[in-house]
């Protein structure tokens, strides 16, 4: 499969994650309502991802991969023209459909064409074009912010992102290949899907870790902006090293995972992110915050490819799309609730509490990985099967 559409379709991601909470906050939107913007995105994925997985197994992969970038194009066009909170919610809904299609399909296609011995590395490679596309798009967006008022820059930025997403759709349609390995009857597929104990445990861990991380997603930039009185561009530059980590480390972490096993890397990455999250709100210098957040990114870069590879290990040619759809739905369930809870904490309690809860829940997640999954997946995690 080609990763070029992922690069093109991801151009808006970094700019959107930085600019959306601050842009809407400057317009008088509460932290709770901003949390809702993140939740509608993840709620959409919660509902759509299992349907995508079912459709992938029934109709193939390629057409859904291309359609993902159509929805990204529509979302960017709505963002560009957005004037009310309802407009932003609509754009996030369309973006959620696009994200559901792109990530479930891409991960399923990777699992189709890779074996256990190289699956984590290839899953890690998928992150690189997405992050690089987002960083290139961020340079474009933040350059516009330096040249014109934020409302005008917002419109021009998302107009450009829409063009790039449309180009990604064309590339996916013309250059993409079908990777579905077998064609069987719907009855055979239904009989193949079995959610056993190992997969159920993994789904609980995925839900918990995504809920914990989503607690701080809509508020950490607002919190840092309020604490350090920095503008959006200064904040973006402070987090630039983390972007480099996300763009480069997952591939090498995946390669290490293929050699050392899935569960140790998940536990190491999640516990590292937990410790950094507990430390972040107590730092008094933005440079220390940037350094610690880079370590936070490194933790997730270690855990992500291992988790995706483990899902691929648990699936078969008959049910791979549905297994990835269920896993992504579990992630969305946690991520949908987290922003709303985080926004309420920020509005009504101490903002630091969200970081503390995030860190404690991630430590619990790491413990469950070791206590639940290490023995369950010891044979799978040891490397390629004989």
FENNOR-V35722 format. One record per backbone hydrogen bond with DSSP energy under -1.0 kcal/mol. CO is the residue of the C=O (numbers start at 1). NH is the residue of the N-H. Records with the same first field share a line. If there is no record, write none. Layout:
CO: NH  NH
This chain:
3: 7
4: 8
5: 9
6: 10
8: 11
10: 13
12: 16
13: 17
14: 18
15: 19
16: 20
19: 23
20: 24
21: 25
22: 26
24: 29
25: 28
30: 34
31: 35
32: 36
33: 37
34: 38
35: 39
36: 40
38: 42
39: 43
40: 44
41: 45
42: 46
43: 47
44: 48
45: 49
48: 52
49: 53
50: 54
51: 55
52: 56
53: 57
54: 58
55: 59
56: 60
61: 65
62: 66
63: 67
64: 68
67: 71
68: 72
69: 73
70: 74
71: 75
72: 76
73: 77
74: 78
75: 79
76: 80
77: 81
84: 88
85: 89
86: 90
87: 91
88: 92
89: 93
90: 94
91: 95
92: 96
93: 97
94: 98
95: 99
96: 100
97: 101
98: 102
99: 103
100: 104
101: 105
102: 106
103: 107
104: 108
105: 109
106: 110
107: 111
108: 112
109: 113
115: 118  119
118: 122
119: 123
120: 124
121: 125
122: 126
127: 131
128: 132
129: 133
130: 134
131: 135
132: 136
133: 137
134: 138
135: 139
136: 140
137: 141
138: 142
139: 143
140: 144
141: 145
142: 146
144: 147  148
149: 153
150: 154
151: 155
152: 156
153: 157
154: 158
155: 159
156: 160
157: 161
158: 162
159: 163
160: 164
161: 165
162: 166
163: 167
164: 168
165: 169
166: 170
167: 171
168: 172
169: 173
170: 174
171: 175
172: 176
185: 189
186: 190
187: 191
188: 192
189: 193
194: 196
196: 200
197: 201
198: 202
199: 203
200: 204
201: 205
202: 206
203: 207
204: 208
205: 209
206: 210
207: 211
208: 212
209: 213
210: 214
211: 215
216: 220
219: 223
220: 224
221: 225
222: 226
223: 227
224: 228
225: 229
231: 235
232: 236
233: 237
234: 238
235: 239
239: 243
240: 244
241: 245
242: 246
243: 247
244: 248
245: 249
249: 253
250: 254
251: 255
252: 256
253: 257
254: 258
256: 260
257: 261
262: 266
263: 267
264: 268
265: 269
266: 270
267: 271
268: 272
269: 273
270: 274
271: 275
272: 276
273: 277
274: 278
275: 279
276: 280
279: 282
280: 283
285: 289
286: 290
287: 291
288: 292
289: 293
290: 294
291: 295
292: 296
293: 297
294: 298
295: 299
296: 300
297: 301
298: 302
299: 303
300: 304
303: 307
304: 308
305: 309
306: 310
307: 311
308: 312
309: 313
310: 314
316: 320
319: 323
320: 324
321: 325
322: 326
323: 327
324: 328
325: 329
326: 330
327: 331
328: 332
329: 333
330: 334
331: 335
332: 336
333: 337
334: 338
337: 341
338: 342
339: 343
340: 344
341: 345
342: 346
343: 347
344: 348
345: 349
350: 353
351: 354
352: 356
353: 357
354: 358
355: 359
356: 360
357: 361
358: 362
359: 363
360: 364
361: 365
362: 366
363: 367
364: 368
365: 369
366: 370
367: 371
368: 372
369: 374
373: 377
377: 381
380: 383
